[in-house]
Amino acid sequence: MRLVANTVKHAEGKSAVKLRKIRPDLFKNPILKKFEFFKLPVNSRPLFMPLAGEDIYLSIEDLKNYGETIVKFWDELISAMYEQN
């Protein structure tokens, strides 16, 4: 999630390079999925405007997973704080 956030905020950089290695699918335009039989390469050009919705493609499922992870983190943090008192 940190790599996605940094990539969206800062465009091309260390986070984008790392993210491409672990989630190359995020850099492939979902519209091109119907043309997979052409074996098009994953977009490897530098990111230009990811904050404007260009060049990185998060699915609704990705966003739901990230949202659930954030909620779980805060729930666990609050629980840990109450256990200490």
MDTraj code that builds the backbone (N, CA, C; nanometers):
import mdtraj as md
import numpy as np

residues = "MET ARG LEU VAL ALA ASN THR VAL LYS HIS ALA GLU GLY LYS SER ALA VAL LYS LEU ARG LYS ILE ARG PRO ASP LEU PHE LYS ASN PRO ILE LEU LYS LYS PHE GLU PHE PHE LYS LEU PRO VAL ASN SER ARG PRO LEU PHE MET PRO LEU ALA GLY GLU ASP ILE TYR LEU SER ILE GLU ASP LEU LYS ASN TYR GLY GLU THR ILE VAL LYS PHE TRP ASP GLU LEU ILE SER ALA MET TYR GLU GLN ASN".split()
xyz = np.array([
    [0.0826, -0.1177, 0.0000],
    [0.0000, 0.0000, 0.0000],
    [0.0883, 0.1258, 0.0000],
    [0.1979, 0.1202, 0.0737],
    [0.2895, 0.2351, 0.0780],
    [0.3485, 0.2627, -0.0597],
    [0.3862, 0.1555, -0.1301],
    [0.4431, 0.1731, -0.2634],
    [0.3415, 0.2337, -0.3598],
    [0.2176, 0.1898, -0.3513],
    [0.1126, 0.2460, -0.4371],
    [0.0950, 0.3939, -0.4069],
    [0.0839, 0.4283, -0.2783],
    [0.0640, 0.5683, -0.2393],
    [0.1804, 0.6553, -0.2876],
    [0.3036, 0.6092, -0.2666],
    [0.4197, 0.6873, -0.3095],
    [0.4266, 0.7001, -0.4610],
    [0.3916, 0.5937, -0.5308],
    [0.3942, 0.5973, -0.6770],
    [0.2910, 0.6953, -0.7300],
    [0.1725, 0.6946, -0.6711],
    [0.0672, 0.7864, -0.7150],
    [0.1067, 0.9311, -0.6846],
    [0.1654, 0.9544, -0.5678],
    [0.2022, 1.0912, -0.5287],
    [0.3209, 1.1460, -0.6073],
    [0.4224, 1.0621, -0.6275],
    [0.5496, 1.1121, -0.6801],
    [0.5815, 1.0687, -0.8227],
    [0.4936, 0.9909, -0.8827],
    [0.5148, 0.9394, -1.0186],
    [0.6382, 0.8489, -1.0218],
    [0.7222, 0.8631, -1.1213],
    [0.8363, 0.7727, -1.1382],
    [0.9384, 0.7933, -1.0272],
    [0.9917, 0.6837, -0.9773],
    [1.0915, 0.6888, -0.8707],
    [1.1144, 0.5497, -0.8148],
    [1.1776, 0.5435, -0.6971],
    [1.2107, 0.4145, -0.6360],
    [1.0861, 0.3307, -0.6094],
    [0.9807, 0.3940, -0.5608],
    [0.8591, 0.3192, -0.5288],
    [0.7959, 0.2597, -0.6544],
    [0.7959, 0.3342, -0.7630],
    [0.7395, 0.2830, -0.8886],
    [0.8198, 0.1634, -0.9388],
    [0.9499, 0.1693, -0.9262],
    [1.0365, 0.0583, -0.9697],
    [1.0056, -0.0665, -0.8866],
    [0.9967, -0.0501, -0.7543],
    [0.9666, -0.1637, -0.6665],
    [0.8270, -0.2181, -0.6943],
    [0.7306, -0.1283, -0.7131],
    [0.5929, -0.1705, -0.7375],
    [0.5803, -0.2472, -0.8687],
    [0.6526, -0.2040, -0.9703],
    [0.6505, -0.2761, -1.0991],
    [0.6978, -0.4203, -1.0833],
    [0.7920, -0.4423, -0.9902],
    [0.8450, -0.5773, -0.9693],
    [0.7426, -0.6680, -0.9008],
    [0.6664, -0.6128, -0.8052],
    [0.5745, -0.6987, -0.7297],
    [0.4306, -0.6961, -0.7815],
    [0.3921, -0.5895, -0.8515],
    [0.2562, -0.5799, -0.9061],
    [0.2574, -0.5196, -1.0462],
    [0.3184, -0.5881, -1.1431],
    [0.3248, -0.5330, -1.2785],
    [0.1860, -0.5125, -1.3400],
    [0.0871, -0.5854, -1.2914],
    [-0.0490, -0.5720, -1.3441],
    [-0.1071, -0.4328, -1.3226],
    [-0.0588, -0.3604, -1.2211],
    [-0.1102, -0.2254, -1.1951],
    [-0.0707, -0.1253, -1.3033],
    [0.0244, -0.1624, -1.3872],
    [0.0732, -0.0728, -1.4912],
    [0.0193, -0.1106, -1.6289],
    [-0.0728, -0.2042, -1.6310],
    [-0.1324, -0.2480, -1.7579],
    [-0.2750, -0.1947, -1.7666],
    [-0.3011, -0.1192, -1.8698],
    [-0.4331, -0.0601, -1.8895],
    [-0.5377, -0.1716, -1.8978],
    [-0.6407, -0.1678, -1.8120],
    [-0.7400, -0.2753, -1.8129],
    [-0.8171, -0.2857, -1.9446],
    [-0.8237, -0.1799, -2.0192],
    [-0.8911, -0.1835, -2.1494],
    [-0.8171, -0.2780, -2.2440],
    [-0.6850, -0.2879, -2.2269],
    [-0.6040, -0.3726, -2.3144],
    [-0.6152, -0.5204, -2.2796],
    [-0.6807, -0.5538, -2.1659],
    [-0.6928, -0.6946, -2.1271],
    [-0.7677, -0.7753, -2.2315],
    [-0.8617, -0.7118, -2.3019],
    [-0.9344, -0.7869, -2.4033],
    [-0.8470, -0.8197, -2.5244],
    [-0.7302, -0.7600, -2.5318],
    [-0.6382, -0.7859, -2.6420],
    [-0.5165, -0.8666, -2.5969],
    [-0.5294, -0.9410, -2.4870],
    [-0.4159, -1.0153, -2.4325],
    [-0.3574, -1.1164, -2.5293],
    [-0.4379, -1.1618, -2.6246],
    [-0.3855, -1.2592, -2.7199],
    [-0.2751, -1.1994, -2.8071],
    [-0.2597, -1.0653, -2.8048],
    [-0.1508, -1.0011, -2.8785],
    [-0.0207, -0.9996, -2.7982],
    [-0.0282, -1.0400, -2.6711],
    [0.0894, -1.0423, -2.5827],
    [0.1560, -0.9053, -2.5735],
    [0.0747, -0.8035, -2.5462],
    [0.1278, -0.6687, -2.5309],
    [0.2108, -0.6597, -2.4031],
    [0.3232, -0.5902, -2.4081],
    [0.4067, -0.5788, -2.2886],
    [0.3420, -0.4876, -2.1846],
    [0.3822, -0.5077, -2.0599],
    [0.3385, -0.4185, -1.9530],
    [0.3997, -0.2814, -1.9778],
    [0.3247, -0.1781, -1.9465],
    [0.3725, -0.0412, -1.9657],
    [0.4984, -0.0190, -1.8821],
    [0.6101, 0.0040, -1.9457],
    [0.7343, 0.0274, -1.8729],
    [0.7854, 0.1702, -1.8909],
    [0.7068, 0.2525, -1.9585],
    [0.7513, 0.3912, -1.9738],
    [0.7364, 0.4634, -1.8400],
    [0.8118, 0.5691, -1.8172],
    [0.8036, 0.6415, -1.6905],
    [0.6634, 0.6976, -1.6659],
    [0.6237, 0.6929, -1.5410],
    [0.4942, 0.7498, -1.5038],
    [0.5003, 0.9008, -1.5152],
    [0.3926, 0.9590, -1.5645],
    [0.3909, 1.1036, -1.5816],
    [0.2918, 1.1703, -1.4874],
    [0.1656, 1.1264, -1.4883],
    [0.0637, 1.1905, -1.4045],
    [-0.0269, 1.0874, -1.3354],
    [0.0297, 1.0015, -1.2496],
    [-0.0536, 0.9003, -1.1860],
    [-0.1599, 0.9594, -1.0942],
    [-0.1336, 1.0727, -1.0335],
    [-0.2308, 1.1356, -0.9450],
    [-0.3545, 1.1815, -1.0220],
    [-0.3397, 1.2013, -1.1508],
    [-0.4520, 1.2403, -1.2367],
    [-0.5175, 1.1185, -1.3020],
    [-0.4787, 0.9981, -1.2584],
    [-0.5388, 0.8770, -1.3124],
    [-0.4711, 0.8223, -1.4358],
    [-0.3489, 0.8629, -1.4589],
    [-0.2734, 0.8164, -1.5755],
    [-0.1706, 0.7110, -1.5352],
    [-0.1547, 0.6089, -1.6161],
    [-0.0415, 0.5161, -1.6110],
    [-0.0418, 0.4124, -1.4985],
    [-0.1254, 0.4251, -1.3977],
    [-0.1366, 0.3228, -1.2943],
    [-0.2850, 0.2942, -1.2776],
    [-0.3196, 0.1671, -1.2707],
    [-0.4602, 0.1271, -1.2784],
    [-0.4973, 0.0375, -1.1609],
    [-0.5590, 0.0973, -1.0608],
    [-0.6071, 0.0219, -0.9457],
    [-0.7503, -0.0214, -0.9725],
    [-0.7792, -0.1458, -0.9396],
    [-0.9157, -0.1950, -0.9572],
    [-0.9989, -0.1606, -0.8335],
    [-1.1284, -0.1743, -0.8471],
    [-1.2175, -0.1547, -0.7332],
    [-1.1800, -0.2537, -0.6226],
    [-1.1450, -0.3756, -0.6618],
    [-1.1052, -0.4773, -0.5642],
    [-0.9788, -0.4351, -0.4889],
    [-0.8816, -0.3776, -0.5601],
    [-0.7602, -0.3264, -0.4941],
    [-0.7969, -0.2205, -0.3907],
    [-0.8815, -0.1262, -0.4299],
    [-0.9200, -0.0186, -0.3386],
    [-0.9949, -0.0722, -0.2167],
    [-1.0828, -0.1699, -0.2377],
    [-1.1533, -0.2317, -0.1242],
    [-1.0545, -0.2986, -0.0295],
    [-0.9593, -0.3718, -0.0861],
    [-0.8590, -0.4396, -0.0025],
    [-0.7760, -0.3397, 0.0770],
    [-0.7340, -0.2320, 0.0136],
    [-0.6559, -0.1300, 0.0846],
    [-0.7397, -0.0651, 0.1942],
    [-0.8652, -0.0365, 0.1639],
    [-0.9544, 0.0225, 0.2638],
    [-0.9738, -0.0694, 0.3831],
    [-0.9967, -0.1978, 0.3567],
    [-1.0134, -0.2954, 0.4653],
    [-0.8863, -0.3068, 0.5485],
    [-0.7726, -0.3010, 0.4838],
    [-0.6448, -0.3094, 0.5547],
    [-0.6258, -0.1893, 0.6464],
    [-0.6623, -0.0712, 0.6004],
    [-0.6504, 0.0496, 0.6825],
    [-0.7422, 0.0399, 0.8040],
    [-0.8669, -0.0028, 0.7837],
    [-0.9619, -0.0170, 0.8949],
    [-0.9097, -0.1186, 0.9960],
    [-0.8577, -0.2313, 0.9466],
    [-0.8038, -0.3346, 1.0348],
    [-0.6861, -0.2804, 1.1157],
    [-0.5998, -0.2048, 1.0511],
    [-0.4853, -0.1452, 1.1210],
    [-0.5323, -0.0580, 1.2364],
    [-0.6264, 0.0328, 1.2094],
    [-0.6737, 0.1234, 1.3144],
    [-0.7475, 0.0486, 1.4248],
    [-0.8253, -0.0526, 1.3895],
    [-0.8938, -0.1338, 1.4909],
    [-0.7930, -0.2027, 1.5829],
    [-0.6879, -0.2596, 1.5237],
    [-0.5864, -0.3274, 1.6034],
    [-0.5086, -0.2285, 1.6897],
    [-0.4807, -0.1115, 1.6369],
    [-0.4093, -0.0094, 1.7138],
    [-0.4924, 0.0352, 1.8337],
    [-0.6201, 0.0603, 1.8117],
    [-0.7081, 0.1024, 1.9210],
    [-0.7188, -0.0070, 2.0262],
    [-0.7331, -0.1314, 1.9816],
    [-0.7415, -0.2444, 2.0750],
    [-0.6127, -0.2534, 2.1581],
    [-0.4979, -0.2370, 2.0943],
    [-0.3702, -0.2434, 2.1651],
    [-0.3594, -0.1313, 2.2667],
    [-0.4101, -0.0140, 2.2334],
    [-0.4027, 0.0989, 2.3261],
    [-0.4910, 0.0736, 2.4484],
    [-0.6086, 0.0154, 2.4285],
    [-0.6971, -0.0144, 2.5408],
    [-0.6403, -0.1253, 2.6292],
    [-0.5704, -0.2209, 2.5702],
    [-0.5117, -0.3297, 2.6470],
    [-0.3997, -0.2795, 2.7372],
    [-0.3312, -0.1739, 2.6964],
    [-0.2214, -0.1188, 2.7762],
    [-0.2737, -0.0458, 2.8997],
    [-0.3944, 0.0067, 2.8923],
    [-0.4494, 0.0844, 3.0059],
    [-0.5150, -0.0029, 3.1026],
])
top = md.Topology()
chain = top.add_chain()
for i, resn in enumerate(residues, 1):
    res = top.add_residue(resn, chain, resSeq=i)
    for name in ("N", "CA", "C"):
        top.add_atom(name, md.element.get_by_symbol(name[0]), res)
traj = md.Trajectory(xyz[None], top)
